[in-house]
Amino acid sequence: MPKKGKRTSTTTDDVPKVRADALVPTLDLAREIYEQIARGEIPRMRLPLRTKQNLQFLAREGVWKLGRSLGTRSARKLDGALMLLRTFYLVDFINEMARDGKTSTLRELYYISEGWEESKFHGEDESNSLIEDLEVICQRLREDFRLHPEESGASVLGDITLRERNRKGVVKKFSCRDDVGDGGYTLPFNVEKEKIDFVSSKAKFIVAIECGGMFDRLAENGFDEQYNAVLVHLKGQPARSTRRFLKRASEELKLPVVVFTDGDPWSFRIFASVAYGAIKTAHISQYLATPGAEFLGVTASDIENYDLPHDALTDQDVRALQAELTDPRFGTAEWRAEIGMMLKNGKKAEQQSLAKYGLNYVTSTYLPEKLRELGIV
């Protein structure tokens, strides 16, 4: 966490308030259903279908998007009536939190529903899915609804100065390089401008790193200072706040983003979620995806060219790679060649396999060579 920095304000005037219109769509939705009931109609609402058949990959924009197909959720049937009832219990809970200045984790919401009697959720997947439906209907993020996951966001280390409003409403300005400990600055669940604003950065690029051990290696070796880079620990599959931060930093600070992961099909998907978005969050890809992000490694070619220690692909790995050959996010000739080589050679490797050549090799040789290939340094 950041050290206590210079106090820049005792009010919240230095940053935007929480968006005043964030909850308006939820109230409009409730009003629409109320008016239907008042007219003696069976209540219903229309929403875009969140199915694979209603997904499209926009190659020009480089992101997943929902299509135009709509479905109807109606109280005509018992299941539909139950989902409508749950929806408005959720709307009421969201507006209650806003009134009281509270937030809730997704897990807490699941347990809150125990008080909704017959409308309670029977699993967290049900409550999460309903929140995503509400995002689609209201065209807002769940963070606007004061809902967030249990896990924290990424760790950030490097030359970025931020202004953050703390829980008491006090605005603090600090550097993610000079005012933090070895672990860097931990992103909160909300990284929108009302919470975090960028002040300045002299960095040249961002390295988004899958593994904590590699993040620590780059930090200990001083890679961020030597190459004027910002290090971001993705913590495996990155949280939404992490992807949103990368999106904002890329656009607002004009910083190139490179993604450094293990060399296996699951890590390739980590890159794809950063660059192009994920199927599950296709309805908000415009907020989360950074289409300009580039994959740094480890590639199938790296395993051969650097003679890296490796493991054999499992049957599950092979199926995942074969699926990626039909995934439009991996539709370039370069990606198809790398996936084809991995399938042919049957090898995968971790980032840490570069330690074969010593603890400094990744920062003295591997990363500079790869970054020069990409034209970053």
C-alpha positions in Angstrom: 0.0 0.0 0.0 1.2 3.6 -0.6 3.0 5.3 2.2 1.4 8.4 3.7 1.8 11.0 1.0 1.4 14.7 0.8 -2.1 15.8 1.6 -3.5 17.7 -1.4 -7.1 18.3 -0.2 -9.4 17.8 2.8 -12.4 17.6 0.5 -13.5 15.6 -2.5 -13.4 18.6 -4.8 -10.2 17.5 -6.6 -11.8 14.5 -8.1 -15.2 13.8 -9.7 -18.0 12.7 -7.5 -19.4 9.2 -8.0 -21.3 9.5 -11.2 -24.6 11.0 -10.3 -26.5 9.1 -13.0 -25.0 5.7 -12.2 -28.2 4.4 -10.5 -30.8 6.2 -12.6 -31.2 3.3 -15.1 -32.0 0.9 -12.2 -34.8 3.3 -11.0 -36.0 3.7 -14.5 -36.2 -0.1 -14.8 -38.2 -0.3 -11.6 -40.5 2.5 -12.7 -41.2 0.7 -16.0 -42.2 -2.5 -14.3 -44.4 -0.7 -11.8 -46.2 1.1 -14.6 -46.8 -2.2 -16.4 -48.3 -3.7 -13.2 -50.4 -0.5 -12.7 -51.8 -1.0 -16.2 -52.8 -4.5 -15.4 -50.1 -6.0 -17.7 -47.9 -9.0 -17.0 -44.5 -7.4 -16.1 -41.7 -8.1 -18.5 -38.3 -6.6 -19.5 -36.2 -7.0 -22.6 -32.5 -7.6 -22.5 -29.7 -8.6 -25.0 -29.1 -12.3 -25.0 -25.8 -13.3 -23.5 -25.2 -16.4 -25.5 -22.4 -17.5 -27.8 -24.8 -17.3 -30.7 -25.3 -13.6 -29.9 -21.6 -12.8 -29.7 -19.5 -11.3 -32.4 -15.8 -10.4 -32.6 -15.3 -7.0 -34.2 -12.0 -7.4 -35.9 -11.7 -3.7 -36.7 -12.1 -2.7 -33.0 -10.4 -5.9 -31.8 -13.0 -6.7 -29.1 -15.9 -9.1 -28.4 -19.4 -7.5 -28.5 -22.9 -8.6 -27.9 -25.1 -8.8 -30.9 -28.6 -7.4 -31.4 -30.7 -10.4 -30.5 -33.0 -9.7 -27.5 -34.8 -11.9 -25.1 -37.8 -11.3 -22.9 -37.9 -12.0 -19.2 -41.6 -12.2 -18.3 -43.7 -13.0 -15.2 -45.9 -15.1 -17.4 -44.0 -18.2 -16.2 -42.8 -19.0 -12.7 -39.1 -18.9 -13.6 -39.4 -15.5 -15.2 -41.4 -14.1 -12.3 -38.7 -15.3 -9.9 -36.0 -13.7 -11.9 -37.9 -10.4 -12.1 -38.4 -10.5 -8.3 -34.7 -11.2 -7.7 -33.9 -8.3 -10.1 -35.8 -5.8 -8.0 -34.6 -7.1 -4.7 -31.1 -6.4 -6.2 -32.1 -3.0 -7.5 -33.4 -2.1 -4.0 -30.2 -3.4 -2.4 -28.0 -1.4 -4.7 -29.9 1.8 -4.0 -29.9 1.1 -0.3 -26.1 0.8 -0.4 -25.8 4.1 -2.3 -28.0 5.8 0.2 -25.9 4.5 3.1 -22.5 4.9 1.5 -21.8 1.2 1.6 -20.3 -1.3 -0.8 -20.7 -5.1 -1.0 -18.6 -8.0 -2.2 -20.2 -10.4 -4.7 -20.1 -13.1 -1.9 -21.8 -10.8 0.6 -24.6 -10.2 -1.9 -25.1 -13.9 -2.3 -25.6 -14.2 1.5 -27.7 -11.0 1.7 -30.2 -12.8 -0.6 -30.9 -15.3 2.3 -33.3 -12.6 3.6 -35.2 -12.5 0.3 -37.2 -15.6 1.3 -38.3 -17.6 -1.8 -36.2 -15.3 -4.0 -32.8 -16.2 -2.5 -30.0 -17.4 -4.8 -29.1 -21.0 -4.7 -25.5 -20.4 -5.8 -23.1 -17.5 -6.3 -23.1 -18.2 -10.1 -26.8 -17.2 -10.0 -26.2 -13.9 -8.3 -23.2 -13.1 -10.5 -25.2 -13.8 -13.6 -28.0 -11.5 -12.5 -25.5 -8.7 -11.8 -24.1 -9.1 -15.4 -27.7 -9.0 -16.7 -28.2 -5.7 -14.9 -25.0 -4.3 -16.4 -26.3 -5.2 -19.8 -29.7 -3.7 -19.2 -28.5 -0.5 -17.5 -25.3 -0.1 -19.5 -23.3 0.4 -16.3 -20.5 -1.4 -14.6 -21.0 -3.4 -11.5 -18.6 -1.0 -9.8 -21.2 1.7 -10.4 -23.6 -0.5 -8.4 -21.1 -0.6 -5.5 -20.5 -4.4 -6.0 -17.0 -5.9 -6.2 -15.2 -9.2 -6.0 -13.3 -10.5 -3.0 -9.9 -10.4 -4.7 -7.8 -7.3 -5.0 -6.5 -5.9 -8.2 -3.0 -5.8 -9.6 0.1 -4.5 -8.0 1.7 -1.5 -9.8 5.3 -0.4 -9.6 6.8 2.3 -11.7 6.8 5.9 -12.7 3.1 6.8 -12.5 1.8 9.4 -10.2 -1.8 9.0 -9.1 -4.4 10.9 -7.2 -6.6 8.7 -5.1 -9.6 9.5 -2.8 -9.4 7.4 0.3 -12.3 6.0 2.3 -12.6 9.3 4.3 -12.9 11.3 1.1 -9.5 12.8 1.4 -7.5 13.1 -1.8 -3.9 12.0 -1.7 -1.3 12.2 -4.4 1.5 9.6 -4.6 4.0 7.9 -6.8 3.7 4.2 -7.6 7.6 4.2 -7.7 8.7 6.4 -4.8 5.9 6.2 -2.3 5.3 2.4 -2.2 7.0 -0.6 -0.8 8.5 -3.5 -2.6 5.2 -4.9 -3.5 4.0 -1.8 -5.3 0.6 -0.1 -5.1 -2.4 -2.4 -5.0 -5.3 -1.4 -7.2 -8.7 -1.1 -5.5 -11.8 -2.6 -7.1 -12.9 0.8 -8.4 -10.4 2.4 -10.7 -12.7 5.0 -12.3 -11.8 8.7 -12.2 -14.0 9.4 -9.1 -11.6 7.1 -7.2 -8.2 7.2 -9.1 -6.9 9.8 -11.5 -3.6 9.9 -13.4 -1.5 12.9 -12.6 1.7 12.2 -14.6 4.0 9.6 -15.9 7.4 9.6 -17.6 7.3 5.9 -18.3 7.8 4.5 -21.8 5.7 1.4 -21.6 3.8 -1.0 -19.3 4.8 -4.7 -18.7 1.8 -6.7 -17.5 3.2 -9.8 -15.8 1.3 -13.0 -15.1 3.3 -14.4 -12.2 4.2 -12.8 -8.8 7.7 -14.4 -8.8 8.5 -12.8 -12.1 7.1 -9.4 -11.0 9.4 -9.6 -7.9 12.4 -10.6 -10.1 11.9 -7.6 -12.4 11.4 -5.3 -9.4 14.5 -6.6 -7.6 16.6 -6.4 -10.7 15.5 -2.7 -11.1 14.1 -3.3 -14.6 11.4 -0.7 -14.1 14.0 2.0 -13.5 16.6 0.9 -16.0 14.1 0.8 -18.8 11.6 3.4 -17.5 8.8 0.8 -17.4 5.7 0.3 -15.3 5.4 -3.2 -13.9 1.9 -4.6 -13.4 1.4 -7.9 -11.7 -1.7 -9.5 -13.3 -2.0 -12.1 -10.5 -3.0 -14.8 -13.0 -6.2 -14.2 -14.9 -6.5 -10.5 -14.2 -9.4 -8.9 -12.3 -11.7 -6.5 -14.0 -10.1 -3.6 -12.2 -6.7 -4.6 -13.5 -7.9 -4.7 -17.1 -9.7 -1.4 -16.7 -6.5 0.2 -15.2 -4.5 -1.0 -18.2 -7.1 0.3 -20.6 -7.1 3.7 -18.9 -3.3 3.9 -18.7 -2.9 3.0 -22.3 -5.4 5.6 -23.5 -4.9 8.4 -21.1 -1.1 8.2 -20.6 -0.4 6.9 -24.2 1.6 4.0 -22.8 2.2 0.8 -24.9 1.2 -2.3 -23.0 3.1 -5.6 -23.4 1.9 -8.8 -21.7 4.5 -11.2 -20.3 3.1 -14.7 -19.4 4.0 -18.4 -19.2 4.2 -20.2 -22.5 1.0 -22.3 -22.4 -2.6 -22.1 -23.8 -4.1 -20.8 -20.6 -1.6 -17.9 -20.4 -2.3 -17.1 -24.1 -5.9 -16.6 -23.0 -4.8 -14.3 -20.2 -3.2 -12.1 -22.9 -6.4 -12.3 -25.0 -8.6 -11.2 -22.1 -6.3 -8.1 -21.7 -6.1 -7.3 -25.4 -9.5 -8.2 -26.7 -11.8 -9.0 -23.8 -13.4 -12.2 -22.7 -16.6 -13.9 -23.9 -18.0 -13.6 -20.3 -17.5 -9.8 -20.3 -18.3 -9.1 -23.9 -21.0 -6.6 -22.9 -18.4 -4.3 -21.4 -15.4 -5.0 -23.6 -15.2 -1.3 -24.5 -14.3 -0.6 -20.9 -11.9 -3.5 -20.3 -10.1 -4.4 -23.5 -6.8 -2.8 -24.6 -6.6 -3.8 -28.3 -3.2 -2.3 -28.8 -1.6 -4.6 -26.2 1.1 -7.0 -27.6 2.2 -10.4 -26.4 5.8 -10.4 -25.2 6.3 -14.1 -24.4 6.9 -16.8 -23.5 6.1 -18.2 -27.0 6.6 -21.6 -28.5 9.5 -20.1 -30.5 11.1 -18.9 -27.3 11.1 -22.4 -25.9 13.1 -23.6 -28.9 15.3 -20.5 -29.5 16.3 -20.1 -25.8 16.4 -23.8 -25.2 14.1 -23.4 -22.1 13.3 -26.1 -19.6 9.8 -27.3 -20.4 7.0 -29.7 -19.6 5.0 -31.9 -22.0 1.5 -30.7 -23.0 -1.3 -32.5 -21.4 -4.4 -33.7 -23.3 -6.3 -30.7 -21.8 -3.6 -28.3 -23.1 -3.8 -29.8 -26.6 -7.6 -29.3 -26.6 -7.2 -25.8 -25.4 -4.7 -25.0 -28.2 -6.9 -26.6 -30.8 -9.8 -24.4 -29.6 -7.6 -21.3 -29.9 -7.0 -22.1 -33.6 -10.7 -21.3 -34.1 -10.8 -18.3 -31.8 -10.8 -15.0 -33.7 -8.6 -13.4 -31.1 -5.8 -15.7 -32.3 -6.6 -15.3 -36.0 -3.3 -13.7 -37.1 -0.7 -15.7 -39.0 1.8 -15.2 -36.2 -0.5 -16.6 -33.6 -1.5 -19.5 -35.7 2.1 -20.3 -36.4 3.0 -20.2 -32.7 0.1 -22.3 -31.7 0.9 -24.8 -34.5 4.5 -25.0 -33.3 3.4 -25.6 -29.7 1.1 -28.4 -30.8 3.8 -30.0 -33.0 6.6 -29.9 -30.4 4.3 -30.8 -27.5 6.1 -28.4 -25.1 5.1 -25.6 -22.7 7.3 -23.5 -20.3 7.0 -21.2 -17.4 8.4 -17.6 -17.2 10.7 -18.8 -14.4 12.4 -21.3 -16.8 14.5 -18.4 -17.9 16.3 -18.7 -14.6 18.2 -21.5 -16.2 20.7 -18.9 -17.3 20.8 -17.0 -14.0 18.7 -14.6 -12.0 19.7 -11.6 -14.2 19.1 -13.2 -17.6 15.5 -12.2 -17.9 16.2 -8.5 -17.4 19.7 -8.4 -19.0 19.0 -10.4 -22.1 15.6 -11.9 -22.7 13.3 -8.9 -22.2 15.6 -6.4 -23.9 15.8 -8.7 -27.0 12.1 -9.2 -27.1 11.3 -5.5 -26.6 13.6 -4.6 -29.4 11.8 -7.0 -31.7 8.5 -5.2 -30.8 10.1 -1.8 -31.3 9.4 -0.8 -27.7 13.0 0.0 -26.7 
